[in-house]
Amino acid sequence: MGNSYSAEVWLDERRWDALEAALEEQGTNIEKYLQDYLVDLYREMVPADQVREIESCIKQERQEELREAEARKVFSVFRLWDGGKSRCLATEYPKEFLDVARLLRKCLQEGDGGTDAFARKIYGGYEISLERFNELTQERLENTGRIAGVFELDFDKKVFSAVHILDGWKSYRFQDVSTAAYQAFRKEHSSQEERWRKFVSRLEGKELTDRDLGVPLKALRDLQPGDLLFTEPANRMGRLLDFQVDCSSDTVQMEVFGPEVKCAKTGSWLDIYVSYDVARQEVRDHLDLTLHRKDGAWEKSFTYVLSPSERELLRTELEEHCQKQYRKTLNDLYAERYRQEAGTPPKLDGGSQRLDLRQVSFEGDISEYDGTLSFYMPVTFDPDAVFGTNVTSDSNGDWLNVYANYDLETGGPEQSLTVVLVCGDGNEFEFSYPLTASDREQLREKMEGYCQSQAGMSLDNYRQELCSEESSMEQGPQM
């Protein structure tokens, strides 16, 4: 033990063996007996005040050691759904997305696809509370480095979800995850990097939307003014501004959403969310509903598809609510929340087709700002199909400015395009459009050609020249 002394004692072998045998009959041994005697001697001989002071210091040191040991632990956590009920587990033998996908595939191959079978495959797994699961999920989102992965596997819906540090929850079908894992591990001697790249590429475009995940509800009647009441402060989630609402009465809830979301008398509640999509400048085409029972241990998600007239009604009510509650428009409120949270630009990943870089060209000067070269990209393609925006609509006067950025530090295109939505009301919102490795290779070729035509030199030479100028400015004038 650290910071401890040992004492060496001597005794004739015959005496030692006899004493050891006698002590064994009493359920102890020489070492333990002497250890206890030494502690008793310490407490008898040392003044009581000094003993209390020493014991207090030892206790504090042990608590600090425990805290440090806890802080060094790395977890993976799981929430498993089966039969409408959930259980939460953790392991201190961390597993990442690809590892868990492989476990799921093994579970499905063995034909026992329930939560018990999967839980048995989590090495070192132990039960945790839902509150602890939520705490560790938040740590993952904050990227503390202690959480290797947060996963939710719904064996009822056959849906696999994982938390991405920048993007939050992402969900996929069991079969898609299993197939991607098979492709990743098909070659026995592939590197981990190669396996991860194959895994991610196989899942590209397979992510489930909220509508895919929710059970559709059939309206018994359309929403009418005043049916929904705003109950909680608005919350920004990526490109969305979410508002939690309640039905104005049980009758309204039954007439609009039907008996499937009826709450029991005790221990259940219904969450309803209406969302404003700032990228499209309109209310989303559905409501998200979740029925909870038994303190969150049971829940079921639903989707209520909004008709055009219902979306228009809710847009009007949202604007009125924002003016009354915040004295701001919807766009102004989103802009304020974005500035307060200082988040990264939300992704535009809701388009129906990928950007074809063969259609891309550049225009204007190459500008340098904050360590990047910015290339302006005129919109010569269908922006709404690519970005999931709504700028080609006659209902607004919005437009997009698109930029491809070259990172001077790494010497390559950034992993996303910068897309700026300029609204008719004067607001501007910045988004990112993720690029694949292949996209970035094509983009670099186009940047190279444009740099040659505009600056008369290659990208590498242009980069070296800018870095040299920056270094000279930092050194200042020489005497």
C-alpha positions, 0 to 999 in steps of 0.5 A, a space after each residue: 500500500 502506498 505511503 505505508 510501512 511494513 514491519 518484519 518479525 521473526 519466529 522459530 519455524 516450529 513456533 510459527 507453524 503451531 501458532 498458525 494452526 491455532 489461529 486457523 481454528 479461530 478463523 484468522 491467521 498470523 498476518 491478520 492478527 498482527 495487523 489488527 493488533 498493530 491498529 489497536 496499539 496505534 489507537 491506544 498509544 496515539 492521542 485521540 485528537 491526533 488519531 481523528 486528524 490522521 483518520 480524516 486525512 486518510 479518508 479524504 485521500 481515499 475518497 479522492 483516489 476513488 473519484 480519480 479512478 471513477 473519472 478515468 473510467 470509460 463507459 458504453 451504455 445501452 437502452 434495450 426495448 422489448 415488449 414496450 418496456 425498457 432496461 438500461 445497461 452499462 459496461 466499463 469495457 467500452 464498445 463503439 458503433 461498429 462493435 455494437 453492430 457486430 454484436 447485433 448481427 451475431 444475435 440476429 444470426 443465432 435466431 434469438 433476437 431479444 433483449 436478454 440474448 443481446 444483454 448477455 453479449 455485453 461483456 461486463 454489462 450491469 443494470 443502471 437506472 434510466 436517470 443514469 443512462 440519461 446522465 451518461 448520454 448527456 456526457 456523450 453529447 458534451 464529448 467529455 471523452 468518458 463515453 465511448 458510445 450510447 445506444 438504443 436498440 428497439 427489438 419491437 420496431 427493429 430499430 438501432 439508434 446511436 448518439 453522434 457527438 455533433 448530430 445527436 441520435 441517428 437511427 437505422 433498421 436492424 437489417 441495414 446495420 447488420 448488413 453494414 457490419 457484415 460488409 465491414 468484417 467480410 475481409 478477415 485482415 482489414 484494418 479497423 479504419 478500413 472496416 469503419 469506412 466500409 461500415 459508414 458507407 453502407 449506412 449512408 442514406 439509410 438513416 431513418 426519419 422521425 416519420 419512419 420511426 413514429 406510428 402514423 395516427 389517422 385524424 378523426 377531424 382536422 385541427 382547429 384554432 385553439 386546439 393546441 396550447 403552448 406549454 414549454 419554452 421554445 427549444 432549438 434542435 439543429 435546424 428546428 425550433 421545437 414547441 411543446 404543446 398540449 391539447 386544450 381538452 381531453 375531448 380535443 385529444 380524442 377527436 383529433 388524435 384518436 384513442 391510441 394516444 389516450 392516457 390512463 388515469 394515473 402514471 401516463 402522459 402525452 408529449 406533443 411537439 410542433 416544429 418550425 423548420 428554419 431551413 424550409 421557413 415553414 412548419 414541419 409536415 407532421 407532429 411528433 407524439 410520445 405516450 409515456 407510462 410508468 415513469 418513462 419505463 414504457 413509451 410509444 411514439 406516434 406521428 400525426 401528418 399535417 394537411 397544408 391547411 393545418 400547417 398554415 394554421 399552426 404557422 399563424 399560431 406559432 407566429 402569434 405565440 412568439 410575438 406574445 411570449 418573446 416579442 419576436 418573430 419565429 426567425 428572430 427567435 431562432 436566430 437568438 437561440 442560435 447565438 446564445 447556444 453558439 452551436 455548429 451550423 446545422 446540417 442540411 441532410 434532408 434532400 432527395 438527391 446528392 449534389 452532382 459535383 459535375 454541375 458545380 462551378 465557381 464565380 468571383 474572387 477567392 476570398 481568404 478568411 480565418 484560415 480558409 480559402 472560400 470559393 463562391 458556388 453559384 446555384 446552378 442545380 436544384 437546391 431544394 432537391 439537394 439541400 432539403 430547403 424551400 427557396 424555389 417556392 413562390 411563397 417566399 423571397 429567400 435565396 441561398 449563397 453556397 461556399 466551398 472552403 479550402 482549409 489552409 492548415 490541412 491543405 484540403 477541402 473542408 468536410 462540408 459546404 457552407 450554405 447561407 439561407 438569406 430570408 426575405 425578412 432580412 435574417 440569414 442562417 448558416 448551414 452545412 452540407 456534408 461531403 463524402 471523401 469522393 466529393 472532396 476529391 472532385 472538389 479539390 480538382 475544381 478548386 485547383 483549376 479555378 485557382 490556376 485561372 484566377 491566381 495563376 498558380 496551384 493551390 499548394 503554391 497559393 497556400 504557401 504564399 499566404 502562409 509566408 505572408 502571414 508569417 512575415 506579418 507576425 514577425 513584424 518589421 525588421 530593424 
